[in-house]
Amino acid sequence: MPLKGTDTRWGGMAKALHWLMAIAIIGNGVLGWIMHEMAPSMDKLNTYAIHKSIGLTVLALLLVRISWKLLDKRPADEPMPRWQRIAAHATHGVLYLLMLLIPLSGWFYNSVRGYPLQWFKWFNLPALAGKNEGLVELAHLAHESLVWVLVGVLAAHVGGALMHHFRERDNTLLRMIPMARLRQSSNGDTK
């Protein structure tokens, strides 16, 4: 599988970043839900530390992904109505914005709580703001609300990909799946 994209499919690097980030984001969302329900304990503190480290990793991967996107070739959009193309591009734009804002809002929340922030116990990161009890509730609400917005946008993203795969029977989903064979059109070209 080539590292860079072509006219018809995403390259190996784009696919790897897409699926790695998807797993990290979904896993971290589940972890966030679980840790919220845990009784106060050292296990809960350790779970929070892992959650924060994964969030920081998502933020770093996003920066790599954006950098790669600037260097890589984007496959042409599959044929679709104009409104679907606009909706797909808008959904991707909102996903990128949320992948930036959610980790930053978590980092800000951690900062106003006055907690230290470490990445997998390897190094500390600076606070984005000073400790401020007056902002704690608002910062937590912002972080949690953005996660719920992400859930909705991800549902639209996955729903759109599945609709294109099963109803439209095009290559939208297949060209992001590693080693998937693209569907052929009646003239032998890939759709």
N, C-alpha and C positions, 0 to 999 in steps of 0.2 A: 504494500500500500504506500503510494507516494506521500511524502510529508506535506507537500503543498497541494492546494485545491486545483481543480480543472474547471472547464466550462460546465461540466455536468455533475460534479460531486465535490464534496468537501475533502480536504486532505487529511492525512493521519493526525497531524498536530491539532487541527481544529476539532476533529472528532474526539481525540483524547481529552482535550481541555473541556469540551462540552460535557462528556460523560463523567469525567472526574469531578467537575464542579456540580453536576446534577446529583451525584451520589453524596458529595460533601454537604450540599445545601439541604437535601431531603433528610439525610442522616442527622445533621445538626438541628434541623427543625424538630425531629422526633426527640433528640436528646434534650432540647430546650423544654419540650413538653414534659418529659419524664422528670427532669431535675426540678421543675417548678412544683411538682407534686411530692418530692422527696422530703422526709422529715429532716430537720437540721442534724447534720452529722459531718464527719470527715469525708465520707463518701460523696455527700452532696457538694462539699467544697471542691473535691477533686473533679466531680462531674462538671461543675461550673468552669473550672480551669480548662478542661478539655473542650467544652463548648466554646469558650473564648478563643482558644488556640485554633480550633477549626474555623471559626469566623474570620480570624486574621489570615488564615491560609486561603480562604475563599477570596478575601480582599486582594491578597498577593496574586492569586491565580487570575483574578479579573484583570489586573494590570498586565500580566503576561498575555492574557487572551486579547485584550485591546491592542497591545503592541503587535501581536501576531496578525491580528485582523488587518492592520495597516500594511503589512508585508505580503499577505496571502492573497491569492486570487479567489474571488467570490463566485460560486457557480451562478449561472443565470437562473432567475426565478422560473419555476414551472409555470406553464400557461394557466392562468386563472383570471377571474373577473377582477377589475380594477379595485373594487371595494375590499376583496380578499387580500390583494397585494398590500394595500394601505394598512389593513388590520394586522397582517403578519409583520410588516415592518414596524408598526407602532408597538405591537406586543413585544418584539425583540428589543426595541428601544427602552420600553418600560422595564423589561427584565434586567437589562444592563444597569439602568438607574437604580433599581432595587438591590442588585448585587453589590452596588457601591454604598447605598444609603443604609442598608441593614447592618453590615459590619461597623460602619462609622457610627451609627446610632447606638450600637451595643458598646462600642469603645467609649463614646461620650457618656453613656449611662454608667459604665464602670468608673469613669473619671469623676463624675459628680458624686458618686458614692464614696469616693476616696480610696478605692481598692487598687492595689498594684496590678499591673497587666503584664503577664509573661506569655511568651510563645513556647509552649511545650517545655517549660522550665529551662529553656536554653538562654533566653535573654529577656530583659524588661523593655517595655515600650513606654514612651512618655505619656502622661495624661493629656487629653485634649482640652481639659478645663480643670479648674480647681474644685476641690470638694465643695458641694453646695446642696445642702439638704432641701432647699426650696425648689430645686430643679429635678430632684430624684424621681418624683412621681411622673412628671411630664416626660422626662427622658425615657422612663420605662414604658410609658404609654406609647410614645413615638416608636420605640423599637418593636414592641409587640404589635402595634397597628400595621407597621410596614410588613411584618411577617404575614399577617392575614391578607394584606393586599397581594403579597407574593403568591400566596396559596391560590387566590382567584386568577391571577395572571398566568400562573403555571397551569391551572386547569384549562384556560383558554389555549395556551401554547400546545399542551398535550392533546387536547380535543381537536385542535386544528390539524395537527400532524396525523392523528388517527383518522380524521375525516378524509384527508387527502389520500391516505393509504387505502382505506376500505371503500370509500364511496367514489372518490375521483380516480382511484387506482393509478396515481402518478408516482413519481420518485421522490417526493418531498421528504418522506421519512427514510426511505431506503438509502438515500445519499448521505445520511448522517450516521447510519449504522455501519460499524466496522465490518468489512469484507462482505457486505450484502451485494447481491447481483441486482443491477438496475433492470427495470422492466423494459422490454423492447416494444416499439411501436409497430404498426402493421407493415411499415416499409423497412424494418430491420434496424432503424436508429433507436437509440434510447429515447424514451419519452421525455 
